[in-house]
Amino acid sequence: MKAIIVGDQAAGKAGMKLAERPMPQAAINDVIVQVHASGFVGTELEWPSTWADRLGRDRTPTIPGHELAGVVTALGYGTTGLSVGQRVFGLTDWYRDGTLAEYVAVEARNLAPLPGDVDFTVGASLPISGLTAWQGLFEHGRLQAGQRVLAHGAAGAVGSMVTQLAWEAGAYVIGTGRAADRQLVLDYGAQEFVDLENETLEDVGEVDLIFDVIGGTIGKRSAGLLRAGGILVSAVGPVEALPAKGTAVDFVVAADRSQLGEIVQRVRQGRLQTNIGSIAALDDAVAAFNPTSRVKGKTIIRVRP
């Protein structure tokens, strides 16, 4: 099969190429999926799991990408809950070969059924962005209706999901971003917008929940806006400046079939919009992984035409 591989950590993105790889084999409780569309995170080559297994052993060359939508073609021993020919989407294990390939072996529990009226490119755009937003807001942030939410990077792939889900849950949403993002963020449901380049973040006042996808200086400044009992949720690593009031939590997104089902149903019903910035073919995936300019939203690789 054709796949994008990275073979040298020192070379980084320069060592990424399209190559022929052996077909994956299904382990116990796995399925083999023919990938129709794949999503990735641009920082994957910085993750230790890209280069080594859970015991620290080198596993290069590896296939990046951890989001997919496709069709089940084979079942591993003991696999239940899915069937051959079924449309699925989901999030693969960080320590296994990924989805920038024509086929991938995935634990069945990491996948959810993809309804027939949802395009594969849409399905592949949902797992990381949708699950990160869902888990950050409802599991870690314990969001309640009527709360004030500060959503950083609200025009991005994750931030746009945070904004929409928080608004639907009855929160008052304050989105942040660049000046050009203002109308888009307001269209996603934010009641206020802060241009981080030209406006003062601290003017928003105290909030109940901060969802940080930026970190750095913005993350540190945000900590001071949390009111007593509030929660700062970070999706970009440990919080550098702990809030004087409230608590802080960082997390790594995890696959969850039931949550994927909730997310895709909202997409079908028009209650949630995915944020796809560009779509490229597998043959062009190396260039898509190495963009020469800023891409708004999620980049999706259409593996199968």
HUGIGI-V490387 format. One line per field, one symbol per residue. ss: DSSP state (h for helix, s for strand, l for the rest). Layout:
ss = ???
This chain:
ss = lssssslllllhhhhssssslllllllllssssssssssllllhhhlhhhlslllllslllsllllssssssssslllllllllllssssslllllllllslssssshhhsssllllllhhhhhhhhhhhhhhhhhhhhhlllllllsssslllllhhhhhhhhhhhhlllsssssslhhhhhhhhhllllsssslllllhhhhllsssssslllhhhhhhhhllsssssssssllllllllllllssssllllllhhhhhhhhhhhhlllllllsssssshhhhhhhhllllllllssssslll
